[in-house]
Amino acid sequence: MDINDVIRTGIIDGINAHEGTVRATFPDRDDDVSTDIALMCAEQNFPRVGDSALFLFLPNGTEQGFCLGRYYHDGNTPPIPDQEVYVKKFDEDLSVQYDYRNKELTIVNAKNVVIRGDLYVGGVITSGESS
């Protein structure tokens, strides 16, 4: 098996949230459609149908492999192009951002923030927009 069969890019065309798998179409292989492929599971973050993703297959064929996840490309660029800012984007309207330089955590466009448990504040609470 050649390296082009082991590491491949494809387009997500189906998701099985109960099993933690995806199906993919491979445009470079005449739109060949995969069987269910396991997602890497460091966190629950399913790709969306239509997303480009990177796949790793075992050398014995495309029946066993893993979806390593989405990657940045021309149509999907980093939301904040700054290596000192961590961004967890949940959808177009909601993200959590951490600025390592300023040690500042920001929740962007959350409709509600729900806290279950105790909340301890060691500083001033203000209302309104931050600067």
Backbone bond lengths (Angstrom), bond angles and torsions (degrees), N, CA, C in turn:
res aa  C-N    CA-C-N  psi(-1)  N-CA   C-N-CA  omega(-1)  CA-C   N-CA-C  phi
1 M - - - 1.459 - - 1.526 107.97 -
2 D 1.287 116.29 132.61 1.466 121.65 -178.14 1.536 110.31 -87.87
3 I 1.335 116.89 159.34 1.466 122.03 -175.69 1.528 111.49 -57.32
4 N 1.332 118.03 -29.89 1.470 120.89 178.69 1.524 112.34 -69.50
5 D 1.332 116.92 -14.39 1.463 120.73 175.48 1.532 110.95 -93.64
6 V 1.325 117.25 -19.14 1.470 121.29 -177.85 1.525 111.04 -87.85
7 I 1.325 117.19 -45.97 1.470 121.90 179.96 1.521 107.40 -113.06
8 R 1.349 115.38 120.31 1.465 119.43 -176.29 1.517 110.73 -139.26
9 T 1.326 114.62 155.74 1.460 120.24 171.51 1.523 107.57 -107.32
10 G 1.327 114.90 147.40 1.454 120.10 179.94 1.514 110.25 -153.43
11 I 1.322 115.16 178.48 1.465 122.55 179.86 1.523 108.06 -113.21
12 I 1.327 116.70 126.95 1.468 121.17 178.41 1.525 108.60 -64.19
13 D 1.344 116.98 126.53 1.467 118.28 176.61 1.517 113.18 -125.03
14 G 1.330 117.67 1.71 1.461 120.90 175.31 1.513 110.51 -166.47
15 I 1.329 116.44 149.37 1.467 121.95 -178.42 1.526 108.94 -133.48
16 N 1.326 116.64 134.62 1.452 122.13 173.62 1.527 106.48 -115.49
17 A 1.330 116.24 94.20 1.473 121.60 -175.37 1.527 111.82 -65.82
18 H 1.324 118.33 -29.84 1.473 120.71 -179.22 1.525 111.89 -69.91
19 E 1.327 116.74 -35.38 1.461 121.10 -178.49 1.532 112.77 -96.54
20 G 1.343 117.51 -14.79 1.463 120.56 -177.12 1.514 111.90 73.02
21 T 1.351 115.52 38.92 1.458 120.17 -179.13 1.528 110.77 -126.62
22 V 1.330 115.10 163.84 1.471 121.96 174.61 1.521 108.26 -132.62
23 R 1.307 114.87 160.83 1.456 123.05 169.06 1.511 106.61 -113.43
24 A 1.324 116.92 148.51 1.461 119.91 -177.50 1.516 111.10 -136.10
25 T 1.322 114.18 152.27 1.456 122.74 170.88 1.520 107.15 -106.55
26 F 1.335 116.68 137.98 1.453 121.90 -179.17 1.528 108.93 -112.87
27 P 1.345 117.01 97.07 1.468 120.83 -177.48 1.526 113.63 -57.54
28 D 1.333 117.38 -31.90 1.471 120.06 -179.44 1.526 112.18 -76.27
29 R 1.312 117.28 -3.96 1.473 122.71 179.34 1.527 110.11 -122.04
30 D 1.336 116.51 44.79 1.471 122.56 179.55 1.524 111.98 55.99
31 D 1.339 116.07 39.56 1.467 122.80 179.31 1.527 112.88 57.93
32 D 1.330 116.50 33.74 1.458 122.42 174.37 1.527 108.53 -56.82
33 V 1.335 117.88 136.75 1.465 122.84 -179.74 1.526 108.48 -105.96
34 S 1.320 116.06 133.35 1.464 121.33 -178.10 1.526 111.52 -79.83
35 T 1.316 114.72 168.42 1.457 120.75 164.44 1.527 105.69 -79.59
36 D 1.333 118.56 -176.53 1.469 120.73 177.35 1.522 110.00 -64.53
37 I 1.332 115.34 133.39 1.464 122.88 -178.17 1.525 107.62 -120.46
38 A 1.338 116.99 132.16 1.462 121.78 -178.90 1.525 111.17 -66.79
39 L 1.331 115.26 140.80 1.470 121.40 174.23 1.520 109.56 -87.92
40 M 1.323 117.14 146.39 1.462 120.01 169.72 1.520 106.31 -65.63
41 C 1.326 118.63 146.01 1.465 118.80 -169.57 1.520 114.37 -128.63
42 A 1.313 118.31 47.35 1.457 120.26 174.28 1.530 109.93 -67.62
43 E 1.333 115.45 -26.51 1.461 121.75 176.43 1.520 107.28 -156.72
44 Q 1.318 116.72 157.95 1.463 118.62 176.35 1.515 108.27 -81.66
45 N 1.323 115.20 104.24 1.461 121.45 -178.20 1.520 107.72 -149.20
46 F 1.329 115.84 80.20 1.455 120.49 -176.67 1.522 110.78 -68.66
47 P 1.328 117.01 138.69 1.465 118.59 172.20 1.523 108.69 -69.99
48 R 1.291 116.98 171.48 1.461 122.32 177.31 1.530 108.44 -103.67
49 V 1.326 115.56 150.76 1.456 119.53 174.22 1.528 107.80 -57.55
50 G 1.311 116.43 131.97 1.467 122.00 -177.89 1.516 113.51 100.08
51 D 1.345 117.96 -14.14 1.468 120.97 178.65 1.527 110.65 -71.25
52 S 1.328 116.21 145.13 1.464 121.68 170.20 1.518 107.39 -80.25
53 A 1.333 116.43 139.87 1.461 120.24 -178.34 1.528 109.70 -142.70
54 L 1.330 114.51 159.93 1.458 122.34 178.56 1.527 108.72 -103.47
55 F 1.338 116.37 135.39 1.463 122.21 -177.02 1.514 110.27 -123.80
56 L 1.330 115.47 145.71 1.458 122.86 176.00 1.520 107.22 -123.50
57 F 1.334 116.53 121.69 1.456 121.08 179.94 1.515 110.16 -109.96
58 L 1.318 116.46 148.27 1.457 121.22 176.11 1.528 108.46 -71.69
59 P 1.318 117.39 152.85 1.467 120.34 -174.49 1.530 114.98 -62.02
60 N 1.328 117.96 -14.48 1.464 118.99 -176.97 1.531 113.28 -86.96
61 G 1.351 118.36 9.17 1.460 120.38 175.55 1.510 112.75 132.55
62 T 1.327 115.70 176.51 1.466 120.51 -176.09 1.521 112.83 -86.95
63 E 1.326 117.79 6.76 1.464 119.31 178.30 1.522 111.60 -75.40
64 Q 1.315 117.89 -25.63 1.457 121.68 179.71 1.518 109.62 -123.67
65 G 1.326 115.47 122.36 1.450 118.85 -179.86 1.512 110.82 -168.14
66 F 1.324 115.13 -174.13 1.453 122.31 -177.54 1.516 109.96 -138.75
67 C 1.317 115.70 142.43 1.453 121.25 170.92 1.521 106.12 -90.52
68 L 1.327 116.88 113.93 1.457 121.04 -178.33 1.518 112.08 -79.31
69 G 1.329 117.66 -18.76 1.455 121.18 175.80 1.510 113.28 124.24
70 R 1.319 113.42 -178.79 1.462 121.32 179.67 1.514 110.20 -73.90
71 Y 1.313 115.97 163.87 1.461 120.65 178.23 1.525 108.34 -142.89
72 Y 1.320 116.21 159.93 1.461 120.84 178.44 1.527 110.04 -80.04
73 H 1.328 115.86 141.55 1.457 123.36 177.58 1.525 107.12 -157.73
74 D 1.324 117.92 -174.59 1.468 121.53 -175.65 1.523 113.78 -53.01
75 G 1.309 118.21 -38.85 1.465 120.81 -178.99 1.520 114.27 -90.32
76 N 1.327 117.97 -3.23 1.467 122.65 -178.05 1.522 107.62 -143.47
77 T 1.336 116.64 90.06 1.464 121.13 -177.01 1.530 110.12 -104.85
78 P 1.337 118.10 160.00 1.465 120.49 179.20 1.528 111.28 -56.41
79 P 1.349 118.05 136.95 1.458 120.78 -178.94 1.527 113.06 -64.81
80 I 1.323 117.61 -34.04 1.471 122.76 176.35 1.532 106.54 -131.09
81 P 1.318 118.29 103.05 1.463 120.37 -175.89 1.531 112.05 -75.91
82 D 1.320 116.28 70.74 1.466 122.37 -178.79 1.523 107.02 -145.00
83 Q 1.320 117.20 116.69 1.465 120.59 -177.09 1.520 113.53 -66.24
84 E 1.315 117.88 -12.28 1.467 121.34 178.76 1.530 112.43 -93.18
85 V 1.332 117.42 6.58 1.464 121.18 -179.81 1.525 108.88 -123.45
86 Y 1.334 115.89 122.67 1.463 122.75 173.48 1.520 107.01 -89.29
87 V 1.327 117.39 131.60 1.459 121.42 178.80 1.518 109.00 -127.58
88 K 1.302 116.67 127.60 1.462 122.82 171.62 1.519 105.99 -111.94
89 K 1.327 115.67 103.60 1.458 121.13 -176.50 1.530 108.85 -94.67
90 F 1.322 116.43 121.30 1.460 120.77 -179.21 1.521 111.31 -90.12
91 D 1.309 117.04 -39.25 1.459 123.05 172.76 1.522 107.06 -161.59
92 E 1.327 117.45 -168.18 1.464 120.40 -176.66 1.529 112.73 -62.51
93 D 1.333 117.67 -26.59 1.462 121.15 -173.33 1.522 115.34 -106.04
94 L 1.333 118.87 -6.03 1.459 119.51 -173.68 1.519 111.17 -138.47
95 S 1.331 115.23 128.64 1.461 120.09 174.11 1.523 109.87 -149.38
96 V 1.320 114.78 159.17 1.455 122.80 172.08 1.524 105.63 -115.72
97 Q 1.330 115.80 131.69 1.457 120.39 -176.93 1.526 109.22 -127.21
98 Y 1.335 114.86 137.68 1.461 119.35 174.73 1.519 108.58 -125.16
99 D 1.320 115.60 121.38 1.461 123.09 179.05 1.532 107.18 -94.55
100 Y 1.335 116.55 108.45 1.464 121.41 -179.05 1.522 112.07 -63.91
101 R 1.337 117.35 -36.23 1.459 121.48 -179.26 1.520 111.37 -61.33
102 N 1.334 115.74 -51.45 1.463 121.45 -174.28 1.527 113.52 -94.76
103 K 1.339 116.50 -2.61 1.462 122.18 -178.12 1.529 110.53 53.25
104 E 1.348 114.87 49.79 1.456 121.68 -175.46 1.521 109.76 -122.80
105 L 1.334 115.26 128.76 1.458 122.55 177.12 1.520 108.54 -104.61
106 T 1.340 117.07 129.13 1.460 121.89 -177.58 1.525 109.09 -128.45
107 I 1.312 116.32 132.06 1.459 121.74 171.17 1.519 105.65 -104.66
108 V 1.331 116.69 120.75 1.452 121.39 -173.46 1.523 110.77 -102.97
109 N 1.345 115.06 126.19 1.460 123.63 173.71 1.523 115.56 61.50
110 A 1.316 117.69 32.00 1.461 119.31 175.38 1.520 109.24 -77.61
111 K 1.308 116.57 131.97 1.460 120.69 177.79 1.530 109.62 -68.86
112 N 1.320 115.95 -44.86 1.465 122.12 178.36 1.520 108.44 -140.85
113 V 1.291 117.19 149.89 1.452 122.19 171.56 1.515 106.29 -118.13
114 V 1.324 116.76 121.25 1.456 122.05 -177.77 1.522 108.20 -110.27
115 I 1.316 116.59 128.79 1.461 121.93 177.90 1.519 107.08 -119.09
116 R 1.315 116.25 121.92 1.463 121.02 176.50 1.525 106.88 -106.74
117 G 1.293 116.56 112.83 1.453 120.61 -176.17 1.516 109.79 121.19
118 D 1.299 115.61 -171.69 1.456 120.92 -176.44 1.522 111.05 -79.15
119 L 1.310 115.74 147.12 1.464 122.35 175.96 1.522 107.32 -121.58
120 Y 1.305 116.16 123.31 1.452 121.49 177.71 1.520 108.16 -113.79
121 V 1.294 117.23 128.24 1.459 122.17 -179.67 1.521 107.95 -117.01
122 G 1.328 115.85 124.58 1.461 120.44 -179.77 1.519 111.68 -106.25
123 G 1.294 117.44 23.51 1.455 121.11 -178.41 1.511 109.75 -152.01
124 V 1.297 115.78 -163.08 1.458 122.62 -176.44 1.524 110.04 -89.12
125 I 1.307 117.24 137.74 1.459 122.09 173.58 1.522 107.33 -102.23
126 T 1.339 115.89 125.50 1.449 120.35 177.75 1.516 109.26 -123.59
127 S 1.302 117.21 160.16 1.457 120.20 177.39 1.527 109.60 -112.26
128 G 1.310 115.81 160.67 1.465 119.93 179.71 1.501 111.37 100.19
129 E 1.321 115.98 -174.61 1.464 123.02 -178.29 1.527 110.39 -74.72
130 S 1.340 114.68 142.20 1.467 117.90 173.41 1.519 108.70 -87.62
131 S 1.294 115.90 162.21 1.475 118.81 -178.33 1.491 111.90 -89.82
